[in-house]
Amino acid sequence: MELKQHPEHDLYREHRQQMEDYRRAVTAWLAGDRARAQVESLFSGLIPLLQTYNRILWQHFPYCSQCLGGCCVAGATDLKPIDYVALAFLNEALPTRPERTGLDARACIYLTPQGCSWPTRWRPLKCAFFYCLGSGAIAVDASDARYAEITEALQAAIAPGLARLLPDDATALLALLPDPVAFADALSAALDRQYLSELYEAFPGLRPQPVAAPAAEADPTTTVLNFIATATEQLWSAPPPPPPGSNLTADQFLSDLETLAWILEGRPGNPLRFLAEMRPRYPEPSREETTLWQQMAYQLEQLALALMPEPGDPSRR
């Protein structure tokens, strides 16, 4: 796939601009002894914490070592301020991706055939703290005792380091660890408050801003691409149960999402036929945040409407 065709291409460009802004600001900020001491304290505690967390997952549980990137999907990367500060402080570069990535639309834009392209000393906070129970043949249901075993092992391993790093927030953060995405979000916010507030005072333009609400009338292609990214991440990490009375599987859903991405790339000569073949597999659509299956039905119908030729169009069949 061409890099510019990847659904995360615009996000990738945004990351690169943000990195330039943070590198300039952090370099200037660290010229002060107080700021440097504060950031050294931050990463001397946080990096060993990440290493301990990773060691537990790789040495004591088989899922990451067997899966090797199933969670590295489009939409999963969510860079936090701490990620930019870490790269600047460690003098590491944000990965540069080639014009031809060798990826499909489902893969994270930073994924390579050899694994993550981020430097081994620092991976995005959300990615570093993510865990699941594998997929395919090695998948374990999230309600299984094995999930609780992983969570408890991780909590026990990082509790002392987290208490030293963020003494006022550690207990509340550990309680969020069963949901690693929520944990990473809350940890990022706590690190911002504790360690980066003076950076934001010196460079207010870096201060994280609330995410703007999406436009009421979004472009259908963008909407479907965003849905593909979100649904793929959920199907890999925590597949929902199938609709009542249906034999639809997560693997079939992932295959249909791949077909959707293929349609959006303009590959098939008659995309409406493919949409019509997929639609009966899903329950009645809903625009509300109900089941993932219903949201898929809604996306299929909206894309079909967007692709339908106008009356009198010579392409109309």
C-alpha positions in Angstrom: 0.0 0.0 0.0 1.2 3.5 -0.8 1.8 5.5 2.4 -0.5 8.3 1.4 -3.4 5.7 1.0 -3.1 4.4 4.5 -6.0 5.4 6.7 -3.5 6.8 9.3 -1.5 8.9 6.8 -2.9 12.2 8.0 -2.4 11.2 11.6 1.2 10.2 10.8 1.9 13.7 9.3 0.3 15.2 12.4 2.6 13.2 14.6 5.7 14.4 12.7 4.7 18.1 13.1 3.9 17.5 16.8 7.3 15.9 17.2 9.1 18.9 15.7 7.2 21.2 18.1 7.9 19.1 21.1 11.6 18.6 20.3 12.2 22.4 20.1 10.3 23.1 23.3 11.7 20.2 25.3 15.3 21.0 24.3 14.8 24.6 25.4 13.0 23.6 28.6 15.7 21.0 29.6 18.3 23.8 29.5 17.2 24.6 33.0 18.6 22.5 35.8 15.3 22.1 37.6 13.5 20.8 34.5 16.2 18.4 33.6 16.3 17.0 37.1 12.5 16.6 37.0 12.5 14.8 33.7 15.4 12.6 34.7 13.4 11.6 37.7 10.4 10.8 35.6 12.1 8.5 33.1 14.4 6.9 35.7 11.2 5.6 37.3 9.0 5.1 34.2 11.3 3.2 31.9 12.0 0.5 34.5 8.3 0.3 35.1 7.7 -0.4 31.4 10.5 -2.9 31.3 9.0 -4.8 34.3 5.6 -4.8 32.7 6.9 -6.1 29.4 9.0 -8.8 31.1 5.9 -10.2 32.9 3.9 -10.4 29.6 6.7 -12.0 27.6 8.2 -14.4 30.2 5.1 -15.5 32.1 2.3 -15.4 29.5 2.4 -16.8 25.9 0.0 -14.4 24.1 2.3 -11.6 23.0 5.2 -13.8 22.0 2.9 -16.0 19.9 0.7 -13.3 18.5 3.5 -10.8 17.5 1.4 -7.8 16.5 -2.3 -8.7 16.4 -3.0 -5.5 18.4 -0.9 -3.4 16.1 -3.9 -2.2 14.0 -4.9 1.1 12.4 -6.5 3.3 15.0 -4.6 1.8 17.9 -1.8 4.3 18.0 -2.7 7.3 20.2 0.4 9.4 21.0 0.4 11.1 24.3 2.5 14.2 25.3 4.8 11.8 27.3 5.6 10.0 24.1 6.9 13.1 22.4 8.8 14.2 25.6 10.4 10.8 25.9 11.7 10.8 22.3 13.1 14.3 22.7 14.7 13.5 26.1 16.1 10.2 24.9 17.3 11.8 21.6 15.3 9.3 19.6 13.6 10.0 16.3 9.9 9.4 15.4 9.9 6.5 12.9 10.0 7.5 9.2 7.9 5.3 7.0 8.7 4.5 3.4 6.4 5.6 0.6 5.5 2.0 0.0 4.8 0.4 3.4 4.0 -3.2 2.5 0.9 -2.9 4.9 -2.7 -3.3 4.3 -5.3 -0.9 5.7 -5.8 -2.8 8.9 -2.2 -2.5 10.1 -0.8 0.3 12.3 1.1 2.7 10.1 4.2 2.1 12.3 4.2 -1.7 11.9 6.9 -3.4 9.7 7.4 -7.0 8.8 10.0 -7.1 11.6 7.7 -5.6 14.2 7.2 -2.1 15.6 9.3 0.6 14.0 9.5 2.7 17.2 12.8 2.7 19.0 13.1 -0.2 21.5 13.9 2.3 24.3 10.4 3.9 24.0 7.2 2.6 22.5 4.0 4.7 22.7 2.6 4.6 26.2 -0.8 3.1 25.1 0.9 0.3 23.1 3.5 -0.4 25.9 0.8 -1.0 28.5 -1.7 -2.9 26.3 -2.3 -6.6 26.8 -5.0 -9.1 25.8 -5.4 -12.9 25.6 -4.3 -13.4 22.1 -6.3 -14.2 19.0 -7.2 -17.1 16.8 -6.0 -20.5 18.1 -4.4 -19.0 21.2 -7.3 -16.8 22.2 -8.8 -17.1 25.7 -12.1 -15.6 26.6 -11.8 -12.4 28.6 -14.0 -13.8 31.4 -11.6 -16.7 31.9 -9.6 -16.8 35.1 -6.4 -16.4 33.0 -7.3 -12.8 32.4 -7.5 -12.1 36.1 -4.2 -13.9 36.5 -2.5 -11.6 34.0 -4.0 -8.5 35.6 -3.0 -9.5 39.1 0.5 -10.4 38.0 1.0 -7.0 36.3 -0.5 -5.1 39.2 1.8 -6.8 41.7 4.8 -6.2 39.5 4.4 -2.5 38.9 2.7 -1.4 42.2 6.0 -0.5 44.0 7.4 1.5 41.1 4.1 3.2 40.4 3.8 4.3 44.0 7.2 5.9 43.9 6.5 7.6 40.5 3.0 8.8 41.3 2.3 8.3 45.0 -1.0 10.2 45.0 -2.4 8.4 42.0 -1.0 4.8 42.2 -3.9 3.1 43.9 -6.5 4.6 41.5 -4.4 3.7 38.5 -3.8 0.1 39.5 -7.6 -0.3 39.8 -7.9 0.6 36.1 -5.4 -1.9 34.9 -8.0 -4.5 33.9 -8.8 -2.1 31.1 -5.3 -1.3 29.8 -6.5 1.5 27.4 -8.2 3.3 30.3 -5.1 2.7 32.4 -2.8 4.3 29.8 -5.1 7.3 29.4 -5.2 7.9 33.1 -1.5 7.3 33.6 -0.7 9.8 30.8 -3.0 12.4 32.5 -1.3 11.8 35.9 2.2 12.1 34.4 1.2 15.4 32.7 0.0 16.8 36.1 3.0 15.6 38.1 5.9 16.1 35.7 4.9 18.2 32.7 2.9 21.1 34.1 5.9 23.4 34.0 6.6 22.5 30.4 3.0 23.6 29.5 3.4 26.8 31.5 6.5 27.6 29.5 5.0 26.5 26.2 1.2 26.8 26.4 0.7 25.7 22.8 1.7 22.2 23.8 -1.0 21.9 26.5 -3.3 19.0 25.6 -6.7 20.2 24.3 -10.1 18.5 24.5 -10.8 16.5 21.4 -13.2 18.4 19.1 -16.6 16.9 18.4 -16.8 15.4 14.8 -18.6 17.4 12.2 -22.3 16.6 11.9 -22.0 15.6 8.2 -18.7 13.7 7.9 -17.4 12.4 4.6 -18.7 8.8 4.2 -15.3 7.5 3.3 -13.6 9.0 6.3 -16.4 7.7 8.5 -16.1 4.2 7.2 -12.2 4.3 7.5 -12.5 5.4 11.1 -15.0 2.6 11.8 -12.7 0.0 10.2 -9.9 1.1 12.5 -12.0 1.1 15.6 -13.8 -2.2 14.9 -10.5 -3.9 13.9 -8.9 -2.9 17.2 -12.0 -4.2 19.2 -12.2 -7.5 17.3 -8.5 -8.2 17.9 -8.5 -7.2 21.6 -12.0 -8.1 22.9 -14.3 -9.7 20.3 -18.0 -9.2 21.1 -20.3 -12.2 21.2 -22.1 -12.8 17.9 -25.6 -11.6 17.3 -28.3 -13.9 18.7 -29.0 -16.8 16.4 -26.1 -15.9 14.2 -23.0 -18.0 13.3 -21.0 -14.8 12.3 -17.5 -15.0 13.7 -14.9 -12.3 14.4 -12.7 -13.8 11.6 -15.6 -13.2 9.1 -16.1 -9.7 10.5 -12.4 -9.0 10.0 -12.5 -10.3 6.5 -15.5 -8.1 5.7 -13.6 -5.1 7.1 -10.7 -5.9 4.8 -13.2 -6.0 1.9 -14.5 -2.6 2.9 -11.0 -1.2 2.9 -10.5 -2.7 -0.5 -13.7 -1.1 -1.8 -12.6 2.3 -0.5 -9.3 1.9 -2.3 -11.4 1.7 -5.5 -10.3 -1.8 -6.4 -13.6 -3.7 -7.4 -15.4 -2.8 -10.6 -18.8 -3.1 -8.9 -18.5 -2.3 -5.2 -22.3 -2.3 -4.7 -22.3 -6.1 -5.4 -19.8 -6.7 -2.6 -21.7 -4.5 -0.2 -24.9 -6.4 -1.0 -23.2 -9.7 -0.4 -22.0 -8.6 3.1 -25.1 -6.8 4.3 -27.3 -10.0 5.1 -24.7 -11.2 7.5 -25.4 -8.4 9.9 -28.5 -7.5 12.0 -30.6 -4.5 11.5 -28.5 -1.3 11.5 -28.3 1.3 14.2 -26.6 4.6 14.3 -26.5 4.5 18.0 -23.7 3.1 20.1 -25.3 -0.4 20.4 -23.5 -3.5 19.1 -20.5 -3.6 16.8 -22.5 -5.8 14.4 -25.3 -3.2 14.1 -22.8 -0.5 13.5 -21.3 -2.5 10.7 -24.7 -2.8 9.1 -25.2 0.9 9.3 -21.8 1.6 7.7 -22.5 -0.9 4.9 -25.8 0.8 4.1 -24.4 4.3 4.3 -21.5 3.4 2.0 -23.9 1.8 -0.5 -26.0 5.0 -0.6 -22.8 7.1 -1.1 -21.7 4.9 -4.0 -25.1 4.7 -5.7 -25.0 6.5 -9.1 -27.5 9.3 -9.6 -30.4 8.6 -12.0 -29.2 9.2 -15.5 -25.5 8.5 -14.7 -24.1 6.2 -17.4 -22.5 4.0 -14.8 -25.9 3.1 -13.3 -26.7 -0.6 -13.9 
